[in-house]
Amino acid sequence: MIDFWQALVLVGIVSIAILGGVFVGAYAVFRTKRESHESFTGKPAKGEVFSIDNWGEDIEEPGEVEPPEVIQRRNNDFVDQFAAKIGGNA
């Protein structure tokens, strides 16, 4: 018969083995799917600085904004159509 302490040690060893397997699997997936600049711990390599060279160049000026009445009317039309569809299937 297995003693309580032996069972406890066995559970601990199996738990450590499972966690180790999960870690090794995560690392293997990371190695196959990472970009060249990504590190496993998420920290940038020493001396690297994050910067965006073209920041603000692709920002477009907003076009004409619809007045709230138009948005409310379109919303009400959608809700009416949705309610009609739900009511027809019920």
C-alpha distances in whole Angstrom, upper triangle without the diagonal:
4,6,9,12,10,10,14,15,14,16,18,19,19,21,24,24,25,27,29,29,31,33,34,35,37,39,39,41,43,44,45,47,48,52,53,54,50,48,44,44,47,49,53,53,55,59,59,60,60,63,65,68,70,69,71,73,71,72,74,77,76,78,80,78,78,79,77,79,78,75,74,76,74,71,73,73,70,68,71,70,66,67,69,66,64,66,67,63,62
4,7,8,6,6,10,11,10,12,15,15,16,18,20,20,22,24,25,26,28,30,31,32,34,35,36,38,40,41,42,44,45,49,50,50,47,44,41,40,44,46,49,50,51,55,55,57,56,60,62,65,66,65,68,70,68,69,71,74,73,75,77,75,75,76,74,76,76,72,72,74,72,69,70,71,68,66,69,68,64,65,67,65,62,64,65,62,61
4,6,5,6,9,10,11,12,14,15,17,18,20,21,23,24,26,27,29,30,32,33,35,36,37,39,41,42,44,45,46,50,51,51,47,44,41,40,43,45,49,49,51,55,55,56,56,60,61,65,67,65,68,70,68,69,71,74,73,75,77,75,75,76,74,76,76,72,72,74,72,69,71,72,68,67,69,69,65,66,68,66,63,65,67,63,62
4,5,5,6,9,10,11,12,14,15,16,18,20,21,23,24,26,27,29,30,31,33,35,36,37,39,41,42,43,44,48,49,49,45,42,39,38,41,43,47,47,49,53,52,54,54,57,59,62,64,63,65,67,66,66,69,71,70,73,74,72,72,73,71,73,73,69,69,71,69,66,68,69,65,64,67,66,62,63,65,63,60,63,64,61,60
4,5,5,6,8,10,10,12,14,15,16,18,20,21,22,24,26,27,28,30,31,33,34,36,37,39,41,42,43,46,47,47,43,40,37,36,39,41,44,45,46,50,50,52,52,55,57,61,62,61,64,66,65,65,68,70,69,72,74,71,72,73,71,73,73,69,69,71,69,66,68,69,66,64,67,67,63,64,67,64,61,64,65,62,61
4,5,5,6,9,10,11,12,14,15,16,18,20,21,22,24,26,27,28,30,31,33,35,36,37,39,41,41,45,46,46,43,40,36,35,39,41,44,44,46,50,50,51,51,55,57,60,62,61,64,66,64,65,67,70,69,72,74,72,72,74,71,74,73,69,70,72,70,67,68,70,66,65,68,67,63,64,67,64,61,64,65,62,61
4,5,5,6,9,10,10,12,14,15,16,18,20,21,22,24,26,27,28,30,31,33,34,36,37,39,40,43,45,45,41,38,35,34,37,40,43,44,46,49,49,50,50,54,55,59,60,59,62,64,62,63,65,67,67,69,71,69,69,71,68,71,70,66,66,69,66,63,65,66,63,61,64,63,60,60,63,60,58,60,62,58,57
4,5,5,6,9,10,11,12,14,15,16,18,20,21,23,24,26,27,29,30,32,33,35,36,38,38,42,43,43,39,36,33,32,35,37,40,41,43,47,46,48,48,51,53,56,58,57,59,61,60,60,63,65,65,67,69,67,67,69,66,69,68,64,65,67,65,62,64,65,61,60,63,62,59,59,62,60,57,60,61,58,57
4,5,5,6,9,10,11,12,14,15,16,18,20,21,22,24,26,27,28,30,31,33,35,36,37,40,41,41,38,35,31,30,34,35,39,39,41,45,45,46,46,50,52,55,57,56,59,61,59,60,63,65,65,67,69,67,68,69,67,70,69,66,66,68,66,63,65,66,63,61,64,64,60,61,64,61,59,62,63,60,59
4,5,5,6,8,10,11,12,14,15,16,18,20,21,22,24,26,27,29,30,31,33,35,36,39,40,40,37,34,31,30,34,36,39,40,41,45,45,47,46,50,52,55,57,56,58,60,59,59,62,65,64,67,69,67,67,69,67,69,68,65,65,67,65,62,64,65,61,60,63,62,59,60,62,59,57,60,61,58,57
4,6,5,6,9,10,10,12,14,15,16,18,20,21,22,24,26,27,28,30,32,33,34,37,39,39,35,33,29,29,32,34,37,38,40,44,43,45,44,48,49,53,54,53,56,58,56,57,59,62,61,64,65,63,64,65,63,65,65,61,61,64,61,58,60,61,58,57,60,59,55,56,59,56,54,56,58,54,54
4,5,5,6,9,10,11,12,14,15,16,18,20,21,22,24,26,27,28,30,32,32,36,37,37,33,30,26,26,29,31,34,35,37,41,40,42,42,45,47,50,52,51,54,56,54,55,58,60,60,62,64,62,63,65,63,65,65,61,61,63,61,58,60,62,58,57,60,59,56,57,59,57,55,58,59,56,55
4,5,5,6,9,10,10,12,14,15,16,18,20,21,22,24,26,27,29,30,31,34,35,36,32,29,26,25,29,31,34,35,36,40,40,42,42,45,47,50,52,51,54,56,55,55,58,61,60,63,65,63,64,66,64,67,66,62,63,65,62,60,62,63,59,58,61,60,57,58,61,58,56,59,60,57,56
4,5,5,6,9,10,10,12,14,15,16,18,20,21,22,24,26,27,29,30,33,34,35,31,29,25,25,28,31,34,35,37,41,40,42,41,45,46,49,51,50,53,55,53,54,57,59,59,61,63,62,62,64,62,64,63,60,60,62,60,57,59,60,56,56,59,58,54,55,58,55,53,56,57,53,53
4,5,5,6,8,10,11,12,14,15,16,18,20,21,22,24,26,27,28,31,33,33,29,27,23,23,26,28,31,32,35,38,38,39,39,42,44,47,48,47,50,52,50,51,54,56,56,58,60,58,59,61,59,61,60,57,57,59,57,54,56,57,54,53,56,55,52,53,55,53,51,54,55,52,51
4,5,5,6,9,10,10,12,14,15,16,18,20,21,22,24,26,26,30,31,31,27,24,21,20,24,26,29,30,32,35,35,37,37,40,42,45,47,46,49,51,49,50,53,56,55,58,60,59,60,61,59,62,61,58,58,61,58,55,58,59,55,55,58,57,53,55,57,55,53,56,57,54,54
4,6,5,6,9,10,10,12,14,15,16,18,20,21,23,24,25,29,30,30,27,24,21,21,24,27,30,30,32,36,36,37,37,41,42,45,47,47,49,51,50,51,53,56,56,58,61,59,60,62,60,63,62,58,59,61,58,56,58,59,55,55,58,57,53,55,57,54,53,56,57,53,54
4,5,5,6,9,10,10,12,14,15,16,18,20,21,23,24,27,29,29,26,24,20,20,23,26,29,30,32,36,35,37,36,39,41,44,45,45,47,49,47,48,51,53,53,56,58,56,57,59,57,59,58,55,55,58,55,52,55,55,52,51,54,53,50,51,54,51,49,52,53,50,50
4,5,5,6,9,10,10,12,14,15,16,18,20,21,22,25,27,27,23,21,17,17,20,23,26,27,29,33,32,33,33,36,38,41,43,42,44,46,45,45,48,51,51,53,56,54,55,57,55,58,57,53,54,56,53,51,53,54,50,50,53,52,49,50,53,50,48,52,53,50,50
4,5,5,6,9,10,11,12,14,15,16,19,20,21,24,25,25,22,19,16,16,20,22,25,25,28,31,31,32,32,36,37,40,42,42,45,46,45,46,49,52,52,54,57,55,57,58,57,60,59,55,56,58,55,53,56,56,53,52,56,54,51,53,55,53,51,54,55,52,53
4,5,5,6,8,10,10,12,14,15,17,18,20,23,24,25,22,20,16,18,20,23,26,26,29,33,32,33,33,36,38,40,42,42,44,46,44,45,48,51,51,53,56,55,56,58,56,59,57,54,55,57,54,52,54,55,51,51,54,53,49,51,54,51,49,53,53,50,51
4,6,5,6,9,10,11,12,14,16,16,18,21,23,23,20,18,14,15,18,21,24,25,28,31,30,31,30,34,35,38,39,39,41,43,41,42,45,48,48,50,52,51,52,54,52,55,54,50,51,53,50,48,51,51,48,47,51,49,46,48,50,48,46,49,50,47,48
4,5,5,6,9,10,10,12,14,15,16,19,20,21,17,15,11,12,15,18,21,21,24,28,27,28,28,31,33,36,37,37,40,41,40,41,44,47,47,49,52,51,52,54,53,55,54,51,52,54,51,49,52,52,49,49,52,51,48,50,52,49,48,51,52,50,50
4,5,5,6,9,10,10,12,14,15,19,19,20,17,15,12,14,17,19,21,22,25,28,27,29,29,32,33,36,38,38,41,42,41,42,45,48,48,51,53,52,54,56,55,57,56,52,54,56,53,51,54,54,50,51,54,52,49,52,54,51,50,53,54,51,52
4,5,5,6,8,10,11,12,14,18,19,20,17,16,13,15,17,20,22,23,26,29,28,30,29,32,33,35,37,37,40,41,39,40,43,46,46,49,51,50,51,54,52,55,53,50,51,53,50,48,51,51,47,48,51,49,46,48,51,48,46,50,51,48,48
4,5,5,6,9,10,11,12,15,17,18,14,13,10,12,14,17,19,20,23,26,25,26,25,28,29,32,34,33,36,37,36,37,40,43,43,45,48,47,48,50,49,52,51,47,48,50,47,45,48,49,45,45,49,47,44,47,49,46,45,48,49,46,47
4,5,5,6,9,10,10,14,15,16,12,11,7,10,13,15,17,18,21,24,22,24,24,27,28,31,33,33,36,37,36,37,40,43,44,46,49,48,50,52,51,54,52,49,51,53,50,48,51,51,48,48,51,50,47,50,52,49,48,52,52,50,51
4,5,5,6,9,10,14,15,17,14,13,10,14,16,18,20,20,23,26,25,27,26,29,30,32,34,34,37,38,36,38,41,44,45,47,50,49,51,53,52,55,53,50,52,53,50,48,52,52,48,49,52,50,47,50,52,49,48,52,52,49,50
4,5,5,6,8,12,14,16,13,13,11,14,15,18,19,20,24,26,24,26,25,27,28,30,32,32,35,35,34,35,38,41,41,44,47,46,47,50,49,51,50,46,48,50,46,45,48,48,44,45,48,46,43,46,48,45,44,48,49,46,47
4,5,5,6,9,11,12,9,9,7,10,11,14,15,16,20,23,20,22,21,24,25,27,29,29,32,33,31,33,36,39,40,42,45,44,46,48,48,50,49,45,47,49,46,44,48,48,44,45,48,47,44,47,49,46,45,49,50,47,48
4,6,6,9,10,12,10,9,8,12,13,15,16,16,20,22,20,22,22,24,25,28,29,30,33,34,32,35,37,41,42,44,47,47,48,51,50,53,51,48,50,52,49,47,51,51,47,48,51,50,47,50,52,49,48,52,53,50,51
4,6,9,11,13,12,12,12,15,16,18,19,19,23,25,22,24,23,26,26,28,29,30,33,33,32,34,37,40,41,43,46,46,47,50,50,52,50,47,49,51,47,46,49,49,46,47,50,48,45,48,50,47,47,50,51,48,50
4,7,10,12,10,12,11,15,14,17,17,18,22,24,21,22,21,23,23,25,26,27,30,30,28,30,33,36,37,39,42,42,43,46,46,48,46,43,45,47,44,42,46,46,42,43,46,44,42,45,47,44,44,47,48,45,47
4,6,8,6,8,9,12,11,14,13,14,18,20,17,19,17,20,20,22,24,24,27,28,27,29,32,35,36,38,41,41,43,46,45,48,46,43,45,47,44,43,46,46,43,44,47,46,43,46,48,46,45,49,50,47,49
4,6,6,9,11,13,12,14,12,13,17,18,15,16,15,17,17,19,21,22,25,25,24,26,29,33,34,36,40,40,42,45,45,48,46,43,45,47,44,43,46,46,43,45,48,46,44,47,49,47,47,50,51,49,50
4,6,8,11,14,13,13,11,11,15,16,13,15,15,17,18,19,21,22,26,26,26,28,31,35,36,39,42,42,45,47,47,50,49,46,48,50,47,46,50,50,47,48,51,50,48,51,53,50,50,54,55,53,54
4,7,10,12,10,10,8,8,12,12,10,11,11,13,15,17,19,20,24,24,24,26,30,33,35,37,41,41,43,46,46,49,47,44,47,49,46,45,49,49,46,47,51,49,47,50,53,50,50,54,55,53,54
4,7,9,7,8,7,9,12,14,11,13,12,15,16,19,21,21,25,26,25,27,30,34,35,38,41,40,43,45,45,48,47,44,46,48,45,44,47,48,45,46,49,48,46,49,51,49,48,52,53,51,52
4,6,5,6,7,8,11,14,12,14,14,17,19,22,24,24,28,29,29,30,34,37,38,41,44,43,45,48,47,51,49,46,48,51,48,46,50,50,47,48,51,50,48,50,53,51,50,54,55,53,54
4,6,8,10,11,14,17,15,17,17,20,22,25,27,27,30,32,31,32,36,39,39,42,45,45,46,49,48,51,50,47,48,51,48,46,50,50,47,47,51,50,47,50,52,50,49,52,54,51,52
4,6,9,10,13,16,15,16,16,20,22,25,27,27,30,32,31,32,36,38,39,42,45,44,46,48,47,51,50,46,48,51,48,46,49,50,47,47,51,50,47,50,52,50,49,53,54,52,53
4,7,9,12,14,13,13,13,16,18,22,24,23,26,28,28,29,32,35,36,39,42,41,43,45,44,47,46,43,45,48,45,43,47,48,44,45,49,48,45,48,50,48,47,51,52,50,51
4,6,9,11,10,11,11,15,18,21,23,23,26,28,28,29,33,35,36,40,43,42,44,46,46,49,48,45,47,50,47,45,49,50,47,48,51,50,48,51,53,51,50,54,55,54,54
4,6,8,6,8,9,12,15,18,21,20,24,26,26,27,31,34,35,39,42,41,44,46,46,49,48,45,47,50,47,46,50,50,47,48,52,51,49,52,54,52,52,55,57,55,56
4,6,6,9,11,14,17,19,22,23,26,28,28,30,34,36,38,41,45,44,47,49,49,53,51,48,51,53,51,50,53,54,51,52,56,55,52,55,58,56,55,59,60,58,59
4,6,9,12,15,18,20,23,24,27,29,30,31,35,38,40,43,46,46,49,51,51,54,53,51,53,56,53,52,55,56,54,54,58,57,55,58,61,59,58,62,63,61,62
4,6,10,13,16,17,21,21,25,26,28,30,33,36,38,41,45,45,48,50,50,54,53,50,52,55,53,52,55,56,53,55,58,57,55,58,61,59,59,62,64,62,63
4,7,9,13,14,18,18,22,23,25,26,30,33,35,38,41,41,44,47,47,50,49,46,49,52,49,48,52,53,50,51,55,54,52,55,57,56,55,59,60,59,60
4,6,10,12,15,15,19,20,22,23,27,29,32,35,38,38,41,43,44,47,46,44,46,49,46,46,49,50,48,49,52,52,50,53,55,54,54,57,58,57,58
4,7,10,13,12,16,18,19,20,24,26,28,32,35,35,38,40,40,44,43,40,42,45,43,42,46,46,44,45,49,48,46,49,52,50,50,53,55,54,55
4,6,9,9,12,14,16,17,21,23,26,29,32,32,36,38,38,42,41,38,41,44,41,41,44,45,43,44,48,47,46,49,51,50,50,53,55,54,55
4,6,5,9,11,12,14,17,20,22,26,29,29,33,35,36,39,38,36,39,41,38,38,42,42,40,42,45,45,43,46,49,47,48,51,52,51,53
4,6,9,9,12,14,17,20,23,26,29,30,33,36,37,41,39,37,40,42,40,40,44,44,42,44,47,46,45,49,51,49,50,53,54,54,55
4,6,6,8,10,14,16,19,22,26,27,30,33,34,37,36,34,37,39,37,37,41,41,39,41,45,44,43,46,48,47,48,51,52,51,53
4,6,8,9,12,15,17,21,24,25,28,30,32,35,34,32,35,37,35,35,39,39,37,39,42,42,41,44,46,45,46,49,50,50,51
4,6,5,9,11,14,17,21,21,25,27,29,32,31,29,32,34,32,32,36,37,35,37,40,40,39,42,44,44,44,48,49,49,50
4,6,8,11,14,17,20,22,25,28,30,33,31,30,33,35,33,33,37,37,36,38,41,40,40,43,45,44,45,48,49,49,51
4,6,10,12,15,18,20,23,26,27,30,29,27,30,32,30,30,34,34,32,35,38,37,36,40,42,40,42,45,46,45,47
4,7,9,12,16,17,20,23,24,27,26,24,27,29,27,28,31,32,30,33,36,35,35,38,40,39,40,43,44,44,46
4,6,9,12,14,17,20,22,25,23,22,25,27,25,26,29,30,29,31,34,33,33,36,38,38,39,42,43,43,45
4,6,10,11,15,17,20,23,21,20,24,25,24,25,28,29,28,30,33,33,33,36,38,38,39,42,43,43,45
4,7,8,11,14,16,19,17,16,20,22,20,21,25,25,24,27,29,29,30,33,34,34,36,38,39,40,42
4,6,9,12,15,17,15,15,19,20,18,20,23,23,23,26,28,28,29,32,33,33,35,37,38,39,41
4,6,9,12,14,13,13,17,17,17,19,21,22,22,24,26,27,28,30,32,32,34,36,37,38,40
4,6,9,12,10,10,13,15,14,16,19,19,19,22,24,24,25,28,29,30,31,33,35,36,38
4,6,8,6,7,10,11,11,13,15,16,17,19,21,21,22,25,26,27,29,30,32,33,35
4,5,6,7,9,10,11,13,15,16,17,19,20,22,23,25,26,28,29,30,32,34,35
4,5,5,6,9,10,10,12,14,15,16,18,20,21,22,24,26,27,28,30,32,33
4,5,5,6,9,10,10,12,14,15,16,18,20,21,22,24,26,26,28,30,31
4,5,5,6,9,10,11,12,14,15,17,18,20,21,23,24,26,27,29,30
4,5,5,6,9,10,11,12,14,15,16,18,20,21,22,24,26,27,29
4,5,5,6,9,10,10,12,14,15,16,18,20,21,22,24,26,27
4,5,5,6,9,10,10,12,14,15,16,18,20,21,22,25,26
4,5,5,6,9,10,11,12,14,15,17,18,20,21,23,25
4,5,5,6,9,10,10,12,14,15,16,18,20,21,22
4,5,5,6,9,10,10,12,14,15,16,18,20,21
4,6,5,6,9,10,11,12,14,15,16,19,20
4,5,5,6,9,10,11,12,14,15,17,18
4,5,5,6,8,10,10,12,14,16,16
4,5,5,6,9,10,10,12,14,15
4,5,5,6,9,10,11,13,14
4,5,5,6,8,10,11,12
4,5,5,6,8,10,11
4,6,5,6,9,10
4,5,5,6,9
4,5,5,6
4,6,5
4,6
4
